[in-house]
Amino acid sequence: MNKKPNVLIFYCDDLGYGDLGCYGSDTARTPHIDRLAEEGVRFTDWHSDSPVCSPSRAALLTGLYPARTGVDQILIGKRGTAGLSSQVPTIAGLLQDNGYRTAAFGKWHLGSTPDDVPNAHGFEEFYGFHSGCIDYYSHIFYWAQAKGVNPVHDLWHNGEEVWNDGRYMTEIITDKATSYIRTHGDEPFLMYVAYNAPHYPMHAPQRYLDRFPDLPWDRRIMAAMMAAVDDGVGEIMDALREAGMGEDTIVFFSSDNGPSTEARNWLDGTEDLYYGGSAGRFRGHKGSLFEGGIREPALIRYPAALPQGQVNHELGMMKDLVPTLLELTGIDPGPDVVFDGRRLTTMMKGDAPSPHEEVYWEYNGQLAVRRGNWKLVLGGMLDMNRTQPDRVHLSDLAADPGERHNLAAQYPDLAAELQAQAEAWYARLQADPAAGAADRT
C-alpha cells in the first residue's frame, strides 16, 4: 500500500489579495510563494468564511461555517479563553485517526484553556502562541489593556510555556517546520504553518528591510515582513524536496482575512503613514464583508493529482479545504461527519464549475450572500476611505468586482429576494447552529 500524501497548510494573517507578487503587487517580492502558483493552481475567487482571525481559522480547520464551531468572533488574548468546540472534528483529528502525524506551528487563536489548545484538537505537536497577536521578539501579548487584559507572555511548546526572547517569530515558525520535516519519520503528516505576519505589530529584521531601500517606510515594513514569510515558505519547500516529498505533498497557501485598518497599523495616527496591506482592486478590509475583507489569495500545489500553472476563476471557500483534503487523501470520515464545505477536487482540476450555488457570511451585524455573480451585503462596515456604504448593497461581481456601484435600486426584487434569503439563513443558524451542515458532496 502506498503512503498517503502529506498535507502542508500555510496560513498568513491579515494578508490582502494584492499583497503577493503572483497577485499583482508592485512592491512585494515573493518568489517562493509565486513558485507555488507556477507549480500548482492559483485561485482568483477564493474566500474566507469570516473577515477576522478566529472565525476564519475555525472554518478552515473544521469545514464548517464559523457559528457551528463555537467561534464566530475574535477571541480575546487573555489566558483561559474558551474557543473551538470540542464536539467539532478538525482536519488534524480526522487525519490523525487515519494514521497521520500532526503538527501546528505559529498562531492558534482558537482558545487557550487545556480543552481548547491545539493538542486538544488533534495536533500532537505544537509550538506557537494561543492569542491573536504577539510582539515578534518578546512574544508578549500587549493589545487588550483597554479591555482589562494585562500583557502576558504567550509562547508554548505543547502544554508548557517556553521562552525564546529575541528570536523573530516568523523565523521561529520556519525553523520548527523545517525541523519537523527532517525528523518526523516515514508516516504521512499534516503540518499547519500559521505565520502571524503581516499582522501588527509591524516588525521585521533589518536584513529584510534592506531589500527595499527605495520604498517609503510604511510600504517598506510590509514588504519586509512578507519577504521573511516568503523566505520561510522557500526553506520549508526546500526541506520537502530534499526529503523526497516535494511531488507527493498537498500544499495549500492562503490567509485568514483582508488587510487591517486598525489603529496599530498607523505609524503616527494619520493617513500619511499606513502600514497595512492591499486588497488590490477590491472594496473593504479586515472586518468587512465586502470583497476586500474576505477575498483572499489562495494557492494549492499537488503535482501527483492537480494541474500545474493553472489559474482557476471558480468560487472556493476556506471551509471547502477539509472535505477536499479528505478526498485527495482518500479518507472517508464516516457518515456522522458532515461539512458545510464542498469537495473541490474536480473544480481544481479545471473539469467542473464551483459546486456552490449560494454562500453566506455573517459578522458583527453584517450579513452577505452570493448567488452566482450577484452579491448582497447588508450593514457593511466603513470603507478604508471612511465612507459609509449603503445599508443594502447589491453588486454584480462580473461587471463590478470592486463593488463600487450599488444596484439595489435598479434590481429591487432581486435585492429583496437575496436579503430575505440571507436573513432566513442567519435565523436558522441562530436557532440551531449545530444543524444543517451540508452533506459531503
Buried (B, 14 or more C-beta within 10 A) or exposed (E): EEEBBBBBBBBBBBBBBBBBBBBEBEBBBBBBBBBBBEBBBBBBBBBBBBBBBBBBBBBBBBBBBBBBBBBBBBBBBBBEBBBBBEEBBBBBBBBBEBEBBBBBBBBBBBBBEEEBBBBBBBBBBBBBBBBBBBBBBBBBBBBBEEEEBEBBBBBBEEEEEEEBEEBBBBBBBBBBBBEBBEEBEEEBBBBBBBBBBBBBBBBBBEEBBEBBEEBEEBBBBBBBBBBBBBBBBBBBBBBBEEBEBBEBBBBBBBBBBBBBBBEBBBEEEEEEBBBBBBBBBBBBBBBBBBBBBBBBBBBBBBBEEBBEEBEBEBBBBBBBBBBBBBBBBEBEBEEEBBBBBBBBBEBBBEEEEBBBEEBBBBBBEBBBBBBEBBBBBBBBBBBBEEEEBEEBBBBBBEEBBBBEEBBBEEBEEBBBBBBEBBEEBBEEBEEEBEEBBBEBE
